[in-house]
């Protein structure tokens, strides 16, 4: 197959040329069995690319290439400062290509291209620069143990790379999630085999090209697009992988964790959520509704931290419902590259069926549909932003992660009731609190069971702060110093004096 996509246009916009092969050991190659899969542009329902599909043989080659660099290769011999310089160089190249990467995500994910251009990709650059700075600052500890049979002792710890990291990313924010896995692992001295989601692999393939251009030794990062059941499963099961970092659904994450446990592999699992947005009685609905809407509908609601459970003080309930209904009607569905578009398409036909199925279920189970809920008459996997109100606490749209632009507004009587409803979920990734009372904000944040709590606004996780969830939202943390800890093993050395 051709090593790059053929230059062409879709919807009057030029599709950037991108490698479509596997990137293993510093070489671009077809799959060993010549297998491929097709990528569809969701906003147009048109063929976007044909990409090499890695199989078990390719996964093995990628892991061996990563292992060779980890076990005494050129990468293992680099000083930490030199690793940091490579990460800084990669950040500069990503910054140079932000427009190209945003275009790829507009086509590949179906989201408005301004979102990755203004939000995700600057954050990606920041992630790589942040962890580039950590590369030569990863230190151990000095400890004085108790004497042993009268002999004095001293001890110290060393943080060493885990080894080979198998990373599997999701399709909703492919470049950003790849950065969360690559940057801390590389700063800590690990090597990686990265499998992008089959629905949106193109920006990650361009990222591999930039890794090559930055001058990373061949085999430090290997990118193997392919199907989850084939390439993903083989990567998780491979005995040469020391750690698995997975972002995706709880159902798949559970299987990843079970398989990894068989070989005692380290795991980091980020598995989604059903995040509450708590609007206290002192909040001004007119002031908070725009932010609540963004937290609900950004990236078509295909966000693991989307605030799809809107819990409102009873005295503010009617105003918030009306405000969100107006906000839903003001959303402009359309082409990712049209200036007026504020919401794009869902990722594929299967996800469209899932979201519309939940909308139908919400109607059937007694929630009031106050806005949206329909498919527009146009090509693409579009669905209107949708607001339900009321309904029982255990209906599907109140409990399940829909991963689409569907929100449910329910009321609460007091703060205790709000906390009880917020915590009545199997998830625990994120939560949002809207209030003008800073004391109440801290009290509520302390009582909500979630890995991250935003007060009066949300944003992509800052690379300086840990990111991850509780319960079915996952295991472990990415980003911040926690990201370094998650990608290192701590060795203790004890001296008898």
C-alpha positions in Angstrom: 0.0 0.0 0.0 1.0 3.6 -0.4 3.0 5.0 2.6 0.9 8.3 2.6 -2.7 9.3 2.0 -3.3 10.5 -1.5 -3.7 14.3 -1.6 -7.4 15.2 -2.1 -10.3 17.3 -0.8 -13.4 16.4 1.2 -16.0 19.1 1.6 -13.8 21.6 -0.2 -11.0 21.2 2.4 -7.6 19.7 1.6 -6.8 16.5 3.5 -3.2 16.7 4.8 -0.9 14.0 3.6 -0.2 11.5 6.5 1.7 8.2 6.7 -0.6 5.3 6.7 1.8 2.5 7.6 3.0 1.0 10.8 6.0 2.8 12.5 8.2 0.1 14.0 11.9 0.4 14.8 12.2 3.7 13.1 10.8 2.3 9.8 7.4 2.8 8.0 6.2 -0.6 6.9 3.0 -2.5 5.9 1.5 -5.0 8.2 3.2 -8.4 8.0 0.0 -9.9 6.5 -0.8 -6.8 4.4 -3.9 -6.3 6.4 -5.6 -2.8 6.3 -8.7 -1.0 7.7 -10.6 1.9 6.4 -11.1 5.2 8.3 -14.2 7.2 7.6 -14.6 11.0 8.0 -17.7 11.1 10.4 -18.9 14.6 9.4 -19.2 13.5 5.7 -19.7 9.7 5.9 -16.9 9.5 3.3 -13.8 7.3 3.1 -10.8 9.2 4.6 -7.9 6.7 4.5 -6.8 3.1 4.3 -4.4 2.3 7.1 -2.2 -0.7 7.8 -3.7 -3.0 10.5 -1.1 -4.4 12.8 -1.4 -8.1 13.8 0.3 -10.2 16.4 3.5 -10.4 14.4 3.7 -6.7 14.0 3.1 -6.1 17.7 5.9 -8.5 18.5 8.3 -6.6 16.2 7.3 -3.3 17.8 7.8 -4.7 21.4 11.2 -6.1 20.4 12.2 -2.8 19.0 11.2 -1.0 22.1 12.9 -3.6 24.3 16.2 -3.3 22.4 16.2 0.5 23.2 15.2 0.0 26.8 17.8 -2.7 27.5 21.0 -0.9 26.8 20.2 0.8 23.5 21.0 4.3 22.5 18.0 5.6 24.4 19.0 3.9 27.6 22.5 5.5 27.3 21.2 9.1 26.8 21.5 11.4 29.8 18.2 12.6 31.3 19.0 16.1 30.1 19.4 14.8 26.5 16.0 13.1 26.8 14.5 16.4 27.9 16.0 18.1 24.8 14.4 15.6 22.5 11.0 16.2 24.2 11.5 20.0 23.9 12.3 19.5 20.2 9.2 17.4 19.7 7.0 20.1 21.4 8.4 22.7 19.0 7.5 20.5 16.0 4.0 19.9 17.3 3.6 23.7 17.8 4.7 24.2 14.2 2.2 21.7 12.9 -0.8 22.7 15.0 -2.9 23.7 12.0 -2.2 20.5 10.2 -3.0 18.4 13.3 -6.2 20.4 13.9 -7.3 19.7 10.3 -6.6 16.0 10.8 -8.8 15.9 13.9 -11.5 17.8 12.2 -11.6 15.1 9.5 -10.8 12.1 11.7 -12.9 12.9 14.8 -15.6 15.0 13.2 -15.3 17.8 15.8 -15.1 21.5 14.9 -11.4 22.1 14.0 -11.2 25.2 16.2 -11.5 23.0 19.3 -8.2 21.1 18.9 -6.6 24.2 17.4 -7.4 26.4 20.4 -7.7 23.9 23.2 -6.2 20.4 22.8 -3.1 21.1 20.7 -1.7 24.0 22.8 -2.2 21.7 25.8 -0.3 18.9 23.9 2.6 21.3 23.4 2.5 22.2 27.1 2.4 18.5 28.2 5.6 17.7 26.3 7.4 20.9 27.5 6.3 20.2 31.1 7.6 16.7 31.1 10.7 17.7 29.2 11.5 19.8 32.2 11.1 16.8 34.5 13.5 14.5 32.6 16.6 15.5 34.6 14.8 16.2 37.9 13.6 12.7 38.8 15.2 12.0 42.1 15.1 9.4 44.8 15.1 9.8 48.6 17.6 9.5 51.4 16.5 7.4 54.4 18.1 6.4 57.7 17.0 3.0 58.8 17.1 1.8 62.3 20.4 0.0 63.4 20.5 -3.7 62.7 22.2 -5.8 65.4 24.1 -2.7 66.5 25.3 -1.7 63.0 24.4 1.7 61.6 22.8 1.8 58.2 21.9 4.3 55.4 19.6 3.8 52.5 18.5 5.6 49.4 16.0 5.1 46.6 16.4 5.3 42.8 13.5 5.9 40.4 14.1 3.7 37.3 12.0 3.4 34.1 9.4 0.7 34.2 10.6 -0.5 30.8 8.4 -1.0 27.8 5.0 0.7 28.0 2.1 -0.5 25.9 -0.2 2.5 25.4 -3.7 2.3 23.9 -5.5 5.6 23.2 -9.1 6.7 22.6 -10.6 8.3 19.5 -12.2 11.4 21.1 -9.0 13.4 21.7 -6.4 11.3 20.0 -3.4 13.7 20.1 -4.0 14.9 23.6 -4.4 11.4 25.1 -1.3 10.2 23.2 0.6 13.1 24.7 -0.6 12.2 28.2 0.9 8.7 27.7 4.0 9.5 25.7 5.4 12.5 27.6 5.7 11.2 31.2 6.8 7.8 30.0 9.6 9.2 27.8 10.7 11.7 30.4 11.2 8.8 32.8 13.3 6.9 30.3 10.8 4.3 29.1 10.1 3.1 25.5 6.7 2.7 24.1 4.4 0.8 21.7 1.4 3.0 21.0 -1.8 1.8 19.5 -4.1 4.6 18.4 -7.9 4.0 18.2 -8.9 2.6 14.8 -11.6 5.3 14.3 -9.1 8.2 14.5 -5.5 7.1 14.0 -4.3 9.9 11.6 -3.1 12.6 14.0 -1.2 9.9 15.9 0.5 8.7 12.7 1.6 12.3 12.0 2.8 12.5 15.6 5.0 9.4 14.8 6.4 11.3 11.9 7.3 14.2 14.2 9.0 11.9 16.6 11.1 10.6 13.7 11.9 14.2 12.7 12.8 15.2 16.2 15.6 12.6 16.2 14.4 10.0 18.8 16.5 6.8 18.4 14.7 4.2 16.2 12.4 2.0 18.3 11.9 4.3 21.3 8.4 5.0 20.1 6.5 2.6 17.8 3.1 3.3 16.5 0.9 0.4 15.4 -2.6 1.3 14.2 -4.9 -1.7 14.1 -8.1 -3.1 15.5 -8.5 -3.4 19.3 -9.4 -7.1 19.2 -6.3 -7.9 17.3 -3.5 -5.4 17.8 -4.7 -4.1 21.2 -5.2 -7.5 22.6 -1.8 -8.7 21.4 -0.1 -5.7 22.9 -1.7 -6.2 26.3 -0.9 -9.9 26.4 2.7 -9.5 25.1 5.2 -10.8 27.8 7.7 -8.1 26.7 5.4 -5.3 27.9 6.1 -4.1 31.4 3.1 -1.7 31.8 -0.2 -1.0 30.0 -1.7 2.4 29.8 -5.3 2.3 28.5 -7.9 4.9 27.9 -11.4 3.7 26.9 -14.5 2.1 28.3 -14.8 0.4 31.7 -15.9 -2.8 29.9 -12.7 -3.0 27.8 -10.6 -1.6 30.7 -11.7 -4.4 32.9 -10.5 -7.0 30.4 -7.2 -5.1 30.0 -6.7 -5.1 33.8 -7.5 -8.9 34.0 -5.1 -9.7 31.2 -2.3 -7.5 32.6 -2.7 -9.0 36.0 -1.8 -12.4 34.7 1.7 -11.2 34.1 1.7 -8.7 37.0 2.0 -5.8 34.5 1.6 -2.3 35.9 -1.5 -0.6 34.6 -3.0 2.9 34.3 -6.7 2.8 33.3 -8.7 5.9 32.5 -12.2 4.6 31.9 -14.7 7.4 31.5 -17.4 8.9 33.7 -20.8 10.3 34.4 -19.8 13.6 35.9 -22.2 15.7 38.0 -22.4 19.5 37.6 -23.8 20.8 40.9 -25.4 24.2 40.7 -25.9 25.6 44.2 -28.7 28.0 45.1 -26.5 31.1 45.3 -25.3 30.6 41.6 -26.7 33.0 39.0 -28.2 30.8 36.2 -27.6 33.4 33.5 -23.9 33.4 34.5 -23.3 29.7 34.8 -25.5 28.2 32.1 -22.9 28.9 29.3 -20.2 27.1 31.2 -22.5 24.3 32.1 -23.3 23.9 28.4 -19.7 23.7 27.4 -19.0 21.1 30.0 -21.9 19.1 28.6 -21.5 19.5 24.9 -17.8 20.2 24.1 -16.6 17.7 21.4 -20.2 16.6 20.9 -20.3 15.3 24.5 -17.6 12.7 23.5 -15.5 13.6 26.6 -14.8 11.3 29.5 -15.3 14.1 31.9 -18.5 15.5 30.3 -20.8 17.0 32.9 -24.0 15.2 31.8 -25.7 15.0 35.2 -26.8 18.6 36.0 -27.9 18.8 39.6 -29.6 22.1 40.5 -30.9 23.6 43.7 -34.7 23.4 43.5 -35.2 27.2 43.5 -32.9 27.6 40.4 -34.2 24.5 38.6 -36.7 26.1 36.1 -34.2 28.8 35.2 -31.4 26.4 34.5 -33.7 24.0 32.4 -34.9 27.0 30.3 -31.3 28.3 29.9 -29.9 25.0 28.8 -32.8 24.5 26.4 -32.0 27.9 24.8 -28.3 27.0 24.7 -29.1 23.7 22.9 -31.2 25.5 20.3 -28.4 28.0 19.7 -25.8 25.3 18.8 -24.9 25.1 15.2 -24.3 21.6 13.9 -22.3 21.3 10.8 -19.0 21.0 8.8 -16.0 21.0 11.1 -14.3 23.6 9.0 -17.2 26.1 8.7 -16.6 29.2 10.8 -20.1 29.1 12.2 -20.1 25.4 13.3 -20.2 24.9 17.1 -20.8 21.2 17.2 -19.6 18.4 14.9 -20.5 14.8 14.2 -20.3 11.7 16.4 -17.5 9.4 15.6 -19.3 6.6 13.7 -22.7 5.1 12.9 -22.4 2.7 15.9 -22.0 5.6 18.3 -24.9 7.5 16.6 -27.1 4.5 17.2 -26.0 4.3 20.8 -26.8 8.0 21.5 -30.1 8.0 19.7 -31.0 4.8 21.5 -30.5 6.5 24.8 -32.5 9.5 23.7 -35.4 7.1 22.8 -34.9 5.4 26.1 -35.0 8.7 28.1 -38.4 9.5 26.5 -39.8 6.0 27.2 -38.6 6.0 30.8 -40.4 9.2 31.8 -37.8 12.1 31.5 -39.1 15.2 29.8 -37.4 16.1 26.6 -37.0 19.9 26.6 -34.7 20.4 23.6 -33.0 18.5 20.8 -33.2 14.8 20.4 -33.4 14.6 16.6 -31.0 13.8 13.7 -30.6 16.6 11.1 -31.3 15.9 7.5 -27.8 15.9 6.2 -24.9 13.5 5.7 -22.7 12.7 8.7 -23.3 11.2 12.1 -25.0 14.2 13.6 -27.5 14.4 16.5 -28.9 17.6 18.0 -27.7 18.6 21.5 -30.3 17.2 23.9 -31.6 18.2 27.3 -33.9 16.1 29.4 -35.4 17.2 32.7 -36.7 15.2 35.7 -37.1 11.5 35.5 -36.2 8.8 38.0 -32.6 8.6 39.4 -32.0 5.1 38.0 -33.1 5.5 34.3 -30.5 4.9 31.7 -29.7 8.5 30.8 -29.2 9.2 34.6 -26.7 6.4 35.2 -24.9 5.3 32.0 -22.1 7.1 30.2 -23.7 8.0 26.8 -20.7 9.7 25.3 -22.8 12.1 23.3 -24.5 15.5 23.7 -27.2 14.3 26.1 -27.8 15.9 29.5 -30.3 15.3 32.3 -31.2 18.1 34.7 -32.5 17.0 38.1 -33.2 19.1 41.3 -32.0 18.8 44.8 -33.3 20.2 48.1 -30.1 20.9 50.0 -26.3 20.3 49.9 -26.6 16.9 51.5 -29.1 15.8 48.8 -26.8 17.2 46.1 -23.9 15.2 47.4 -25.9 12.1 47.7 -27.1 12.3 44.1 -23.6 13.3 42.8 -22.1 10.2 44.5 -24.9 7.8 43.4 -22.9 6.5 40.5 -20.4 3.7 39.7 -18.1 6.4 38.2 -15.8 8.9 39.8 -13.7 10.8 37.3 -14.8 14.4 37.5 -17.3 16.8 39.1 -18.1 20.5 38.7 -19.4 22.9 41.4 -21.1 26.2 40.5 -21.4 28.7 43.3 -20.5 32.2 44.5 -19.8 30.9 48.0 -16.1 29.8 48.1 -16.6 28.1 51.5 -19.4 25.9 50.2 -17.3 25.2 47.1 -14.5 23.7 49.1 -16.9 21.8 51.3 -18.7 20.2 48.4 -15.4 19.5 46.6 -14.2 17.6 49.7 -17.4 15.4 49.8 -17.8 14.5 46.1 -16.2 11.2 45.2 -14.2 12.1 42.0 -10.6 12.3 40.9 -10.9 15.9 39.9 -13.3 18.7 40.9 -13.7 22.0 39.0 -15.2 25.0 40.7 -16.9 27.6 38.4 -15.6 26.2 35.2 -13.8 23.3 33.5 -10.8 22.8 31.2 -8.6 20.1 29.9 -6.4 18.7 32.7 -3.3 20.8 33.3 -0.1 18.8 32.9 1.0 19.9 36.3 -2.0 18.2 38.0 -2.7 14.5 38.3 -5.6 13.1 36.2 -7.5 9.9 36.8 -10.6 8.5 38.5 -12.1 6.4 41.2 -14.3 3.3 41.1 -15.3 2.4 37.5 -13.5 5.5 36.2 -10.2 3.7 36.4 -7.0 3.0 38.2 -4.0 5.2 38.7 -3.1 8.7 37.6 -1.6 10.4 34.6 0.1 13.9 34.4 1.8 15.8 37.2 4.4 14.2 39.4 2.0 11.3 39.6 2.7 10.7 35.9 6.3 10.2 36.7 5.6 7.9 39.6 3.3 5.8 37.4 6.1 5.3 34.8 8.9 4.4 37.2 9.8 1.7 39.7 11.4 2.8 43.0 14.5 0.8 44.0 15.9 0.8 47.5 19.6 0.5 48.1 20.7 -0.1 51.8 24.3 0.3 53.1 25.6 -1.2 56.3 28.2 1.2 57.7 
